Amino acid sequence: MNTAKVNETDRALAKVCGHCPVCRHARKRQKGAAYRFVRTMEEGLCPFCNAYERVYGRKAHEPDGAKEG
């Protein structure tokens, strides 16, 4: 995980990823075309996915911890 401090720009970009229908679908379903697409795009290509990882400490395709259990 990146140890750089998270700034307001990172938070704003991560919020876009949090509301992105493709990323939300990938986090919820954990399979399919959207999941594969997000896993490919987040590796340095999508600034929103990169900010999501910096802010929340998990990849954009990984499931939300609040819905588990």
N, C-alpha and C positions, 0 to 999 in steps of 0.2 A: 504494500500500500504506500502511496505517496505521502511523505511526511510534511509536505508544504502546507502552510496555513490556508484554510479555506476562506475565500473572500466573498463579497456580495455577488460578484459576477458569477462565481462558481455556483452559488446557491440559486441564482436565477436560471442558469443553464440546466442545472440538475432538476429544477422544477419543470422545465419543458420536457425533459426525459420522463419525469414522473407522470406527466399527462399525455405523453405520446401513445396513441392507440396501438402501435406496433410493439413498442417496448412493454406496455401494460399487458398485452396479450401474451408476449413471450414470458413475462414473469408469472403470469397466472397459469398457463398451460404447460410450460416446460417441454414442449415438443412441437413439431411441425415447421412449416416454412418460416413463420414469423420468428420463431426461436432461433433457427439457423441463420436467418438474416441478421438479427440483432447480435448474435455471437460474432459474426463476421464484421459487421460495421463498427462495433464498439472498440475493436483493437486499433486505436489510433486514428480512425477515420471520422468518427462522429464526436464533435465537441460536447454535445449534450450527454452522451453516454460516458465520456471521460469525466465530465464534471460530476455526474451521478456517482461514479465510483469514488471520487475524491470526497464528496460530501457524506455519502452514506456508508462508505467502507465496503461495498460489495458491487459486483458487476451488475450491469443493467439487466442482464437476463436472469440473474439469480432471484429466487422467490422472496417476497416480503416476509420478514420474520413475524409480523403481527398476525398473519393469517394462518400460521402453522400451529399445531398443537391441539 
